[in-house]
């Protein structure tokens, strides 16, 4: 089938939408490193603190920045944070993934 140069389908490419999808599909995932600890002996005597923030890249590598300062960490995987945080007695660390609401850009005004 031959397509006419006046075919509106040829002009329907939405660069802004394509750009948004590229960024959305390749963006690193944001996560917090949380340390949980006991603050007493009861069932509800737990507390937690965010001790670092990280970005997990498409290849699985994670870059982590400590909240209180200190050097950055580059880990083979985000789940490896337990080797560096929450190692004291009564503490444990875990990764909490952020899943922000993502909205496509509005179509440009004509």
Phi, psi and omega in degrees: 000138178264136181258131179288142178299339179272002181298124182293341179296331179290334182264005186273001179297126181250095183301317180300318179294316178299318179297315177302314181295323177298312180296314181298318184285339184246000182293143174292153180270134181271138176216158174251147172258118184247133174253124177259142180212160180276138178234049184138192184251349184282169181298328183259014182267054176244151175217172182209159177216144173278122183251347180196161174237149181217162174237123177260124184270168184303328180276003178096340180295143180235134173257128186236135178241124181288141180293317184274011183099184184102168184289154177288159178242143171240116185246152178295333178203149180301325182294350179278004182297336180301339178286342187241342184228151175067039183261354180285161178303135178079004179247153172212150180244156175204163179263133174242116183277138174264135177235081183293152175291127182247128180242139176290149180293151175293148178295138179298144179294140181276000000 
